[in-house]
Amino acid sequence: MTYTTQNSDGNLSPKKSSWSIILTDLAFIVVLVIAVAFRVPDLSLRPLHGDEANQAVKTGHLLEDGYYRYDPFEHHGPTLYYLTLPLLYGGGISTFEASTIVYYRAVPVFFGLLLILLLWPLRTALGNGALIWTALFMAISTPMVFYSRYYVQEMLLVCFVQGAFTTAWLYCRRPRLGWALLFGFFLGMVHATKETSIVVVFSACLSGALILLPVLMRDKFDLSKIKMVLQRPTILHILAAFIMAAFISVSFFSSFYTHARGPLDSILTYFDYYVRAKGEGSSGIHDKPWYYYFVLLSYVYRQVGPRWTEAPILAASILGALAAIFVKSPKNTADTEEKKAPFYFRRFLLFYTVSMVAVFSMIPYKTPWNLLPFYHGILLLGGLGIAETIRLVRYPLLRGIVILIALAGVLLVGRQCYFGNYVYFADTRNPYV
């Protein structure tokens, strides 16, 4: 088996299985165990939030009546409700009254863990070190854990976005119909989960354009290379991916072909959400200033109690952004286009995250859980930032100091995560409650 690792020049090169690879595998398993330990225990501990209750009641109607109709006004996509049914059926639950909150919250827990698992194939894009640090940050981040135990759509949305990123990367590495179809599946699930998917798609398309434009300018807009890439198999794969995405989205929004208007409403809803995004109407109670998310993630202190901060991860993401900009890709030669792919991916990730942060900050309508889609990108950059900093420090002593500082940040965030989910889980001093 071959793996891809970073050499001393920062380029990605294949190496055979070794102790370092085994340690990477073991470290990833340990991180998964940590993620489970933070997410799974005492799912009924926290009182039911009103937004959770709203989602659970809609699932209850689907459970008892087998009936669901997408409501484009102030409600979200259907994936959460349908994906809860297997757990309820598996537990022998046939009525809403017989169910408990554990069944419902187990769904975002599952997708919060699947999100971390989906990072694994990105080791060839980020490097083994960045993979582990990113997974660790996702495992212990307070909002990531808190909303993995929270019955709303956000964790599913982020998981499906990660699935789209991962399968797109795998397709770029090895163009196969299977990867294209999986990408289409995840893209369809993104759309069928929540209306903010439009921000994800916009940011991804914008970032792709920002990556492609310099390449075209370098080649003096010679379209022959694009024509070489867009040959018949690739065009068919792209078409198949979008057919799959449409099939998945239509299946869910039509309540599996029992509600013909559902897919149309999934498009028309954006007119209503445009009004909500401006903070008008009933959504005005969620109107927040543009810097709300920055304050929420950087520092919150309410009365006597914990001081909440994701500052270590934010600082690491700045390092990751710098790495994406300044770490140079291989020089232009005939055999280095494949080696450049990880560097393109990193810059795509940077542009995507900046775009997501900008759009979500400009939208007046804000809730704490709405930060997850863009915080996902920050976490990916954070893992890259720590790994690249460790790699670039040449002196062993300084490298050890960097690792100790990073681990100290991990302990700080992990301790806060425990307090946020198991001590101050229903306390207004917790900014995520």
DONUMI-745852 format. One record per residue: residue number from 1; x, y, z of N, C-alpha, C in turn. Coordinates in steps of 0.2 Angstrom, whole numbers, m for minus. Layout:
 dogu neast nnorth   nup caeast canorth  caup ceast cnorth   cup
  NUM     X      Y     Z      X       Y     Z     X      Y     Z
...
This chain:
 dogu neast nnorth   nup caeast canorth  caup ceast cnorth   cup
    1     4     m6     0      0       0     0     4      6     0
    2     2     11    m4      6      17    m4     2     23    m1
    3     5     28     2      2      33     5     6     40     2
    4     3     45     3      6      51     1     7     56     7
    5    14     58     7     16      62    13    20     68    10
    6    21     72    14     25      78    12    33     77    13
    7    36     79     8     44      78     9    46     85    12
    8    53     85    12     56      91    16    55     98    12
    9    53     97     6     52     103     2    45    106     2
   10    41    102     6     34     104     6    29    101     1
   11    33     97    m4     29      94   m10    26     87    m7
   12    21     85   m11     18      79    m9    21     73   m13
   13    23     68   m10     26      62   m13    24     56   m10
   14    24     50   m14     21      44   m12    27     41    m8
   15    25     37    m2     30      33     2    27     27     4
   16    30     22     4     28      16     6    26     16    14
   17    22     11    16     20      10    23    26     10    27
   18    26     14    33     31      14    38    28     15    44
   19    33     16    49     31      17    56    27     24    57
   20    29     29    53     25      35    53    18     35    50
   21    17     30    45     11      29    43     6     25    48
   22     9     21    51      6      17    56     4     21    62
   23     8     26    64      7      31    69     1     35    67
   24     1     37    61     m4      41    58   m11     38    59
   25   m11     31    57    m17      27    57   m20     27    65
   26   m15     25    69    m17      25    76   m19     31    79
   27   m16     37    77    m18      43    79   m25     45    77
   28   m26     43    71    m33      45    68   m38     41    72
   29   m37     35    74    m41      30    78   m42     33    85
   30   m37     36    88    m37      39    94   m42     45    94
   31   m41     49    89    m45      55    88   m52     53    87
   32   m54     48    84    m61      46    83   m64     44    90
   33   m60     40    94    m62      38   101   m63     44   105
   34   m59     49   104    m60      56   108   m67     59   106
   35   m68     59    99    m74      62    96   m80     58    99
   36   m80     52    99    m85      48   102   m86     49   109
   37   m81     50   113    m81      51   120   m85     58   122
   38   m83     63   118    m86      69   119   m94     70   116
   39   m96     66   112   m102      66   109  m108     62   111
   40  m106     56   113   m111      50   114  m114     50   121
   41  m110     52   126   m113      51   133  m119     56   135
   42  m124     53   138   m129      57   141  m132     62   136
   43  m135     59   131   m138      63   126  m145     66   128
   44  m148     64   134   m154      67   136  m152     72   142
   45  m146     73   143   m144      78   148  m147     85   148
   46  m146     87   142   m148      94   141  m155     95   140
   47  m159    100   143   m166     101   141  m167    102   134
   48  m173    100   131   m175     101   124  m175    108   122
   49  m172    110   117   m172     117   115  m178    118   110
   50  m181    124   110   m187     125   106  m186    123    98
   51  m180    124    96   m179     123    89  m178    115    88
   52  m176    112    93   m175     104    92  m182    102    93
   53  m187    104    97   m193     102    98  m197    103    91
   54  m196    108    88   m199     109    81  m198    104    76
   55  m191    102    76   m189      97    71  m192     90    73
   56  m192     89    80   m194      82    82  m201     81    81
   57  m205     87    82   m213      86    80  m214     84    73
   58  m210     88    68   m211      86    61  m209     79    60
   59  m204     76    63   m202      69    62  m207     65    65
   60  m210     67    71   m216      63    74  m222     62    69
   61  m223     68    65   m229      67    61  m227     62    55
   62  m221     63    53   m219      58    48  m219     51    50
   63  m217     50    56   m217      43    59  m224     40    60
   64  m228     44    62   m235      41    64  m240     41    58
   65  m239     46    54   m244      47    48  m241     45    41
   66  m234     44    41   m231      43    35  m231     49    30
   67  m232     55    33   m234      61    29  m229     66    30
   68  m226     69    25   m222      75    25  m223     79    19
   69  m224     86    21   m224      91    15  m219     96    17
   70  m214     98    12   m210     103    13  m213    110    14
   71  m211    113    19   m214     120    20  m209    125    19
   72  m209    129    14   m204     133    12  m204    140    16
   73  m208    141    21   m208     147    25  m206    145    32
   74  m200    147    33   m197     147    40  m196    139    42
   75  m195    135    37   m193     128    39  m188    126    34
   76  m185    120    35   m179     118    32  m180    111    28
   77  m175    109    25   m176     103    21  m177     96    25
   78  m179     91    21   m182      85    24  m177     80    26
   79  m171     80    25   m166      75    26  m166     73    33
   80  m166     78    38   m166      76    45  m171     72    47
   81  m177     73    45   m183      69    47  m183     62    44
   82  m181     61    38   m181      55    35  m175     51    37
   83  m170     54    39   m164      50    41  m165     48    49
   84  m170     51    52   m171      49    59  m175     43    59
   85  m179     41    54   m184      36    54  m180     29    55
   86  m175     27    52   m171      21    53  m170     20    61
   87  m168     25    64   m166      24    71  m173     23    75
   88  m178     26    74   m184      25    77  m187     18    76
   89  m187     16    69   m189      10    68  m185      4    71
   90  m178      5    71   m174       0    74  m175      0    81
   91  m177      5    85   m179       5    92  m186      2    93
   92  m189      0    88   m196      m2    89  m201      3    91
   93  m199     10    89   m204      15    90  m208     17    85
   94  m215     17    86   m220      18    81  m224     24    82
   95  m224     27    88   m227      33    90  m223     38    92
   96  m224     45    91   m220      50    94  m220     50   101
   97  m225     48   105   m226      48   112  m221     43   115
   98  m219     38   111   m215      32   114  m208     34   113
   99  m206     39   109   m199      41   107  m196     45   113
  100  m190     45   113   m186      50   118  m181     54   114
  101  m179     59   117   m174      64   113  m168     60   111
  102  m166     55   115   m160      51   113  m160     49   106
  103  m166     46   103   m166      44    96  m165     50    92
  104  m167     55    93   m167      61    88  m160     64    88
  105  m157     65    94   m150      68    95  m145     63    92
  106  m146     56    92   m141      52    90  m140     53    82
  107  m145     56    79   m144      57    72  m138     62    70
  108  m138     68    73   m133      73    72  m126     70    75
  109  m127     66    80   m120      63    83  m117     58    78
  110  m121     54    74   m119      50    69  m115     54    64
  111  m119     59    61   m116      63    56  m110     67    58
  112  m110     69    64   m104      73    67   m98     68    67
  113   m99     62    68    m93      57    68   m91     55    61
  114   m97     54    57    m95      53    49   m91     59    46
  115   m93     65    48    m89      71    46   m82     70    47
  116   m80     67    53    m72      66    54   m70     61    50
  117   m74     55    49    m71      50    45   m70     52    38
  118   m74     56    35    m74      58    28   m67     62    27
  119   m64     64    33    m58      68    32   m52     63    29
  120   m53     57    31    m47      52    29   m45     52    22
  121   m49     52    17    m46      52    10   m43     59     9
  122   m44     64    12    m40      71    11   m33     71    13
  123   m31     65    16    m24      65    18   m19     67    12
  124   m21     65     6    m17      66     0   m17     73    m2
  125   m22     77     1    m23      84    m1   m20     88     4
  126   m21     86    11    m18      91    16   m12     88    19
  127   m10     82    18     m4      79    22    m7     75    28
  128    m3     70    30     m5      66    36    m5     70    43
  129    m1     75    43     m1      79    49    m7     84    50
  130    m8     87    44    m14      91    44   m21     87    45
  131   m21     81    42    m27      77    43   m28     76    51
  132   m23     74    55    m24      72    62   m26     79    66
  133   m22     84    64    m24      90    68   m31     93    66
  134   m33     92    60    m40      94    58   m45     90    62
  135   m44     83    61    m48      79    65   m49     80    72
  136   m43     81    75    m43      83    82   m47     89    84
  137   m46     94    80    m50     101    81   m57     99    81
  138   m59     96    76    m66      94    75   m69     90    80
  139   m65     86    83    m67      81    88   m68     85    95
  140   m65     90    96    m65      94   103   m68    101   103
  141   m69    103    97    m72     110    96   m79    111   100
  142   m79    116   104    m86     116   108   m92    117   104
  143   m92    121    99    m98     121    94   m99    115    90
  144   m94    112    88    m94     106    84   m97    100    88
  145   m95    100    94    m98      95    99  m105     96   101
  146  m106    103   103   m113     105   105  m118    104   100
  147  m117    105    94   m122     105    89  m122     98    86
  148  m117     94    88   m117      87    86  m122     83    90
  149  m124     86    96   m129      84   101  m135     88   101
  150  m137     91    95   m142      96    95  m146     94    89
  151  m153     93    89   m157      90    84  m159     96    79
  152  m154     98    75   m156     103    70  m151    101    64
  153  m152    104    58   m149     102    52  m142    103    51
  154  m139    108    55   m132     110    53  m127    105    53
  155  m127    100    57   m122      95    57  m122     90    51
  156  m128     89    49   m129      85    43  m127     89    37
  157  m128     96    37   m126     100    31  m119    100    31
  158  m115    101    36   m108     101    36  m105     94    34
  159  m108     89    36   m106      82    35  m106     81    27
  160  m112     83    24   m113      82    17  m108     86    13
  161  m107     92    15   m102      97    12   m95     93    12
  162   m93     91    18    m87      87    18   m87     81    13
  163   m92     78    13    m93      72     8   m92     74     1
  164   m95     80    m1    m94      83    m8   m87     85    m9
  165   m83     88    m4    m76      90    m4   m72     83    m6
  166   m73     78    m1    m69      72    m2   m70     69    m8
  167   m76     68   m10    m77      64   m17   m75     68   m23
  168   m75     75   m22    m73      79   m28   m65     78   m28
  169   m62     78   m23    m55      77   m22   m53     70   m25
  170   m56     65   m23    m55      58   m25   m56     58   m33
  171   m61     61   m35    m62      61   m43   m57     64   m46
  172   m54     70   m44    m49      74   m47   m42     69   m47
  173   m41     65   m42    m36      61   m42   m36     55   m46
  174   m42     52   m47    m44      46   m51   m51     47   m54
  175   m52     50   m60    m58      51   m63   m62     45   m64
  176   m67     43   m60    m71      37   m61   m78     39   m60
  177   m83     36   m64    m90      37   m63   m92     36   m56
  178   m90     31   m52    m92      30   m45   m91     36   m41
  179   m85     40   m42    m83      46   m38   m88     51   m40
  180   m89     52   m46    m94      57   m49  m101     56   m46
  181  m103     50   m46   m110      49   m43  m110     50   m36
  182  m105     48   m32   m105      50   m25  m105     57   m24
  183  m101     61   m28   m101      68   m27  m108     71   m28
  184  m111     68   m33   m118      71   m35  m123     69   m29
  185  m122     63   m26   m126      61   m20  m125     66   m15
  186  m119     68   m13   m118      72    m7  m120     79    m9
  187  m120     81   m15   m122      88   m17  m130     88   m17
  188  m133     83   m19   m140      83   m18  m142     83   m11
  189  m139     79    m7   m140      79     1  m139     86     4
  190  m134     90     1   m133      97     4  m139    101     2
  191  m141    101    m4   m147     105    m6  m153    103    m2
  192  m154     96    m1   m160      94     3  m160     95    10
  193  m155     97    13   m154      98    20  m156    105    23
  194  m153    110    20   m155     117    22  m154    122    17
  195  m158    127    17   m158     132    12  m151    136    12
  196  m147    136    17   m141     139    17  m136    136    12
  197  m138    130     9   m134     127     4  m132    131    m2
  198  m136    136    m3   m135     141    m9  m128    145    m7
  199  m127    146    m1   m121     150     1  m115    145     0
  200  m116    139     1   m110     134     0  m109    133    m7
  201  m114    132   m11   m113     132   m18  m110    138   m21
  202  m112    144   m19   m109     150   m22  m102    151   m20
  203  m100    149   m14    m93     150   m12   m89    145   m15
  204   m91    139   m16    m87     134   m19   m86    136   m27
  205   m91    138   m30    m90     140   m37   m86    146   m38
  206   m87    151   m33    m82     157   m34   m75    155   m32
  207   m74    151   m28    m67     148   m26   m64    145   m32
  208   m68    140   m35    m66     137   m41   m64    141   m46
  209   m68    147   m47    m66     152   m53   m59    155   m51
  210   m59    157   m45    m52     160   m42   m46    156   m43
  211   m47    149   m43    m42     145   m44   m40    144   m51
  212   m45    144   m55    m45     143   m63   m42    149   m66
  213   m44    155   m64    m42     161   m68   m35    162   m68
  214   m31    161   m63    m24     162   m64   m20    157   m68
  215   m23    151   m68    m21     146   m73   m22    148   m80
  216   m28    150   m81    m29     152   m88   m25    158   m90
  217   m24    163   m86    m20     169   m87   m12    167   m88
  218   m10    162   m84     m3     159   m85    m2    156   m92
  219    m7    153   m95     m7     150  m101   m10    154  m107
  220   m11    161  m105    m13     166  m110   m20    164  m113
  221   m24    161  m108    m31     159  m110   m31    154  m116
  222   m26    149  m116    m26     144  m121   m31    139  m118
  223   m36    138  m122    m42     133  m120   m40    126  m122
  224   m35    125  m125    m33     118  m127   m33    113  m121
  225   m30    115  m116    m29     111  m110   m36    109  m107
  226   m40    114  m107    m47     113  m104   m51    108  m109
  227   m50    109  m115    m53     104  m120   m50     97  m119
  228   m44     97  m117    m41      90  m116   m44     87  m110
  229   m45     91  m104    m48      89   m98   m56     87   m99
  230   m59     91  m103    m66      90  m104   m68     86  m110
  231   m65     80  m110    m66      75  m115   m73     71  m114
  232   m75     67  m118    m81      64  m118   m82     61  m111
  233   m78     56  m108    m79      53  m102   m80     58   m96
  234   m76     63   m96    m77      68   m91   m84     72   m91
  235   m86     74   m97    m92      77   m98   m98     73   m96
  236   m97     67   m98   m103      62   m95  m103     61   m88
  237   m97     61   m85    m96      60   m78   m99     66   m74
  238   m98     72   m77   m101      78   m74  m108     78   m75
  239  m111     76   m80   m118      76   m82  m121     71   m77
  240  m118     65   m76   m120      60   m71  m121     62   m64
  241  m116     66   m62   m116      69   m55  m121     74   m54
  242  m123     78   m59   m128      83   m58  m135     79   m59
  243  m136     74   m63   m142      70   m63  m143     67   m56
  244  m138     64   m53   m138      61   m47  m140     66   m41
  245  m137     72   m42   m139      77   m37  m146     79   m37
  246  m149     80   m44   m156      82   m45  m160     76   m42
  247  m158     70   m44   m162      64   m42  m163     64   m34
  248  m158     65   m30   m158      65   m23  m162     71   m20
  249  m161     77   m23   m165      82   m20  m172     82   m22
  250  m174     80   m28   m181      79   m30  m184     74   m26
  251  m181     68   m24   m183      63   m21  m185     65   m14
  252  m181     69   m10   m183      71    m4  m188     76    m4
  253  m187     81    m8   m192      87    m8  m199     85   m10
  254  m199     80   m14   m206      77   m16  m209     72   m12
  255  m206     72    m6   m208      66    m1  m208     60    m4
  256  m203     58    m8   m202      52   m12  m208     51   m17
  257  m209     56   m21   m214      56   m26  m221     56   m24
  258  m223     59   m19   m230      60   m16  m232     67   m16
  259  m227     72   m17   m229      79   m16  m225     83   m22
  260  m229     83   m28   m226      86   m34  m223     93   m33
  261  m226     97   m29   m224     104   m28  m218    105   m24
  262  m216    100   m20   m210     101   m16  m204    103   m19
  263  m201    100   m25   m195     102   m28  m196    110   m30
  264  m202    112   m33   m203     119   m35  m202    123   m29
  265  m205    121   m23   m205     125   m17  m197    126   m14
  266  m193    121   m16   m186     121   m13  m182    126   m17
  267  m185    129   m23   m182     134   m26  m185    141   m24
  268  m192    141   m24   m195     147   m22  m194    149   m15
  269  m192    145   m11   m191     147    m4  m185    152    m3
  270  m181    153    m8   m175     157    m8  m178    165    m8
  271  m184    166   m11   m187     172   m11  m189    174    m3
  272  m191    169     0   m193     170     7  m187    171    11
  273  m182    167    10   m176     167    14  m172    174    12
  274  m173    176     7   m170     183     5  m172    188    10
  275  m179    188    11   m182     193    16  m179    191    23
  276  m179    185    25   m177     183    32  m169    185    33
  277  m165    184    28   m158     185    28  m157    193    30
  278  m162    197    27   m161     204    29  m163    206    36
  279  m166    201    39   m168     202    46  m175    205    47
  280  m179    205    41   m186     207    41  m191    202    44
  281  m197    205    46   m202     200    48  m200    197    55
  282  m203    191    56   m202     188    62  m195    186    63
  283  m191    186    58   m183     184    59  m179    190    62
  284  m183    195    63   m179     201    65  m176    200    72
  285  m179    195    76   m177     194    83  m170    191    83
  286  m168    188    77   m161     185    76  m156    190    73
  287  m158    196    72   m154     201    69  m148    202    73
  288  m142    201    70   m136     202    74  m131    207    70
  289  m126    210    73   m121     214    69  m116    209    65
  290  m113    212    60   m109     208    56  m103    204    60
  291  m101    207    65    m95     204    69   m98    199    74
  292  m104    197    74   m107     193    80  m103    186    80
  293  m102    183    74    m98     176    74   m91    177    77
  294   m88    183    75    m81     184    77   m80    184    85
  295   m85    188    88    m85     188    95   m87    181    98
  296   m92    178    95    m94     172    98   m88    166    98
  297   m84    166    93    m79     162    92   m72    164    96
  298   m71    170    96    m65     173    99   m65    174   107
  299   m70    177   110    m70     178   117   m77    180   119
  300   m80    176   124    m86     177   127   m86    176   134
  301   m88    181   138    m88     180   146   m94    184   148
  302   m98    180   152   m104     182   154  m105    181   162
  303  m104    186   166   m104     185   173   m99    181   175
  304   m99    178   181    m94     174   184   m95    167   181
  305   m90    164   178    m90     158   175   m84    157   170
  306   m85    152   166    m80     151   161   m79    157   156
  307   m73    157   153    m72     162   147   m71    158   141
  308   m76    159   137    m77     154   131   m73    157   125
  309   m69    153   122    m65     155   116   m62    149   112
  310   m63    150   105    m60     145   101   m53    148    98
  311   m50    153   101    m44     156    99   m39    152    97
  312   m37    146   100    m32     142    97   m33    140    90
  313   m39    138    89    m41     136    82   m41    141    77
  314   m43    147    79    m43     153    75   m36    155    73
  315   m32    155    78    m25     157    77   m22    152    72
  316   m23    145    73    m21     140    69   m23    141    61
  317   m29    143    61    m32     144    54   m29    150    50
  318   m27    155    54    m23     160    51   m16    158    48
  319   m13    153    52     m7     150    50    m8    146    43
  320   m14    142    43    m16     138    38   m17    143    31
  321   m20    148    32    m21     153    27   m15    155    24
  322   m10    157    28     m3     159    26     0    154    22
  323    m1    147    25      2     142    21    m1    141    14
  324    m7    142    14    m11     141     7    m8    146     2
  325    m6    152     5     m4     157     1     3    157    m1
  326     7    156     4     14     156     3    18    150     2
  327    16    144     4     19     138     2    19    137    m5
  328    24    136    m9     25     136   m16    23    129   m19
  329    20    129   m24     19     123   m28    25    121   m32
  330    25    115   m34     31     113   m39    32    117   m45
  331    38    118   m47     39     122   m53    35    119   m59
  332    34    123   m64     30     120   m70    34    115   m74
  333    33    109   m74     36     104   m78    30     99   m81
  334    32     95   m85     27      91   m88    24     86   m83
  335    28     84   m78     25      79   m74    23     81   m67
  336    22     88   m66     20      90   m60    13     93   m59
  337     9     92   m64      2      94   m63    m2     91   m58
  338     0     84   m57     m4      80   m52    m1     83   m45
  339     5     84   m45      8      86   m38     6     93   m36
  340     3     97   m41      1     104   m39    m6    103   m36
  341   m10     98   m38    m17      97   m36   m18     99   m28
  342   m14     96   m24    m15      98   m16   m14    105   m15
  343   m10    109   m19     m9     116   m18   m15    120   m20
  344   m18    118   m26    m24     121   m28   m30    119   m23
  345   m30    113   m20    m35     112   m16   m35    116   m10
  346   m29    117    m7    m28     122    m1   m30    129    m3
  347   m28    131    m8    m30     138   m10   m38    139   m11
  348   m41    133   m14    m48     133   m15   m51    133    m8
  349   m48    129    m3    m51     129     4   m50    136     7
  350   m45    140     6    m44     147     8   m50    151     6
  351   m50    151    m1    m55     156    m4   m62    154    m2
  352   m64    148    m2    m70     145     0   m72    148     7
  353   m67    147    12    m68     149    19   m69    156    20
  354   m65    160    16    m66     167    17   m72    170    14
  355   m74    167     8    m81     168     5   m87    167    10
  356   m86    161    13    m92     159    18   m92    163    24
  357   m86    165    26    m86     169    32   m89    176    30
  358   m87    179    24    m90     185    22   m97    185    21
  359  m100    180    18   m107     180    17  m111    179    23
  360  m109    174    27   m113     173    34  m112    179    38
  361  m107    183    38   m106     189    42  m111    195    39
  362  m112    195    33   m116     200    30  m123    199    31
  363  m125    193    32   m132     192    33  m134    194    40
  364  m139    198    41   m141     200    48  m144    194    52
  365  m147    190    49   m150     184    52  m145    180    55
  366  m144    179    61   m138     175    64  m141    171    70
  367  m139    164    70   m140     160    76  m133    157    77
  368  m132    155    83   m125     152    85  m124    146    80
  369  m129    141    79   m127     135    75  m126    137    68
  370  m128    143    65   m127     144    58  m119    146    57
  371  m115    146    62   m108     147    61  m105    140    58
  372  m108    135    59   m105     128    58  m102    128    50
  373  m106    129    45   m104     129    39   m98    132    37
  374   m97    138    40    m90     142    38   m85    140    43
  375   m87    138    49    m82     136    54   m79    129    52
  376   m82    125    48    m79     119    45   m73    121    41
  377   m74    126    37    m68     128    33   m62    130    38
  378   m64    134    43    m59     137    47   m55    131    51
  379   m59    126    53    m56     120    56   m51    116    51
  380   m53    116    45    m48     113    40   m42    117    39
  381   m43    123    39    m37     128    38   m33    127    45
  382   m36    127    50    m32     126    57   m28    120    57
  383   m30    114    55    m26     108    55   m20    109    50
  384   m21    112    44    m16     113    39   m11    118    42
  385   m13    123    46     m9     128    49    m4    125    54
  386    m6    121    59     m2     118    64     3    113    60
  387     1    109    56      5     104    52    11    108    48
  388     9    113    45     14     117    41    19    120    45
  389    16    123    51     21     126    55    26    122    58
  390    24    116    60     28     111    63    33    109    58
  391    31    108    51     35     105    46    41    111    44
  392    39    117    44     43     122    42    49    124    48
  393    47    122    54     52     124    59    58    118    59
  394    64    121    57     69     116    56    72    113    62
  395    73    117    68     76     115    74    72    111    78
  396    74    105    80     70     100    84    67    104    90
  397    71    108    94     69     111   100    63    115    99
  398    64    120    94     59     124    92    52    120    90
  399    54    115    86     48     111    84    44    108    90
  400    48    106    95     45     103   101    41    108   104
  401    43    115   104     40     120   108    33    121   104
  402    34    121    97     27     123    93    22    117    95
  403    25    111    95     20     105    97    17    106   104
  404    21    108   108     18     109   115    13    115   116
  405    15    120   112     10     126   112     3    123   109
  406     4    120   103     m2     117   100    m6    112   104
  407    m3    108   108     m6     103   113    m9    107   118
  408    m6    113   121     m9     117   126   m15    120   123
  409   m16    122   117    m22     125   114   m27    119   114
  410   m25    113   112    m30     108   112   m33    106   119
  411   m29    106   124    m31     105   131   m36    111   133
  412   m34    117   131    m39     122   133   m46    122   129
  413   m46    120   123    m52     119   119   m56    113   122
  414   m52    108   123    m55     102   126   m58    103   132
  415   m55    106   137    m58     107   143   m64    112   143
  416   m64    117   139    m70     121   138   m75    117   134
  417   m74    112   130    m79     108   127   m82    104   132
  418   m79    101   137    m82      97   142   m87    101   146
  419   m84    107   148    m89     112   152   m95    114   148
  420   m94    115   142    m99     118   138  m105    112   137
  421  m103    106   136   m108     101   135  m110     97   141
  422  m106     97   146   m108      93   152  m108     96   159
  423  m107    103   159   m107     107   165  m112    113   164
  424  m111    117   159   m115     123   158  m119    121   151
  425  m122    115   151   m126     113   145  m132    117   144
  426  m135    120   150   m141     123   150  m141    130   153
  427  m135    133   153   m133     139   157  m132    145   152
  428  m136    150   153   m135     156   148  m128    159   148
  429  m124    157   152   m117     159   152  m113    156   146
  430  m116    150   144   m114     146   138  m116    150   132
  431  m112    152   127   m114     156   122  m118    152   116
  432  m117    145   117   m120     141   112  m127    138   114
  433  m129    139   120   m135     137   122  m141    140   119
